[in-house]
Amino acid sequence: MFEHFFQCPYCWEEVSMLLDPSVNQTYVEDCEVCCNPIEVTVSFEDGALTTFAAESIEQ
């Protein structure tokens, strides 16, 4: 697991998430600042992060 920092697509604050490099996945996690749901997509290759996307979910 490693910590990855990015900007929330709702409140624009810098937040962090713990990512597991053993799996590629898409999931929803709430922003630790504003609590809005963020769709997170992560991909790894040879243990290195190759794709990271954090997008707002239209409601």
Secondary structure by P-SEA (a helix, b strand, c coil): cbbbbbbbcccccbbbbbbcccccbbbbbcccccccccbbbbbbccccccbbbbbbbcc
